[in-house]
């Protein structure tokens, strides 16, 4: 029996970030957030970054509440000065 992948819901309130000098970008859920964390995040990464990666991955797997993942992602964005 194959496992079925179910995309987690989006957050009730998105997180807006700005990477570099570009426009604000809306991050609506843990799948997109994890992609930002892994592919577009600045190279300097602190403890909030690590917590956000774990929380977003766990939310995708259904192991962590979506809002916890959102809060951890927002904290990582704050730590990296990316909140817009």
WODA-V857813 format. One record per pair of residues at least 6 apart in sequence whose ideal C-beta (glycine too) atoms are under 6 Angstrom apart, sorted by the first residue. I is the first residue (numbers start at 0). J is the second residue. If there is no record, write none. Layout:
((I;J) (I;J))
This chain:
((7;29) (7;58) (7;59) (9;27) (9;28) (10;28) (10;65) (10;69) (13;25) (13;26) (13;27) (14;26) (14;72) (14;73) (15;23) (15;25) (15;83) (16;24) (16;76) (16;81) (16;83) (17;23) (17;83) (18;39) (23;83) (26;32) (29;55) (29;58) (29;59) (29;68) (32;55) (32;72) (33;55) (36;51) (36;52) (41;79) (45;78) (47;74) (47;75) (47;78) (48;75) (50;71) (51;71) (51;72) (51;75) (54;63) (54;67) (54;68) (54;71) (55;68) (57;63) (58;65) (58;68) (76;82))
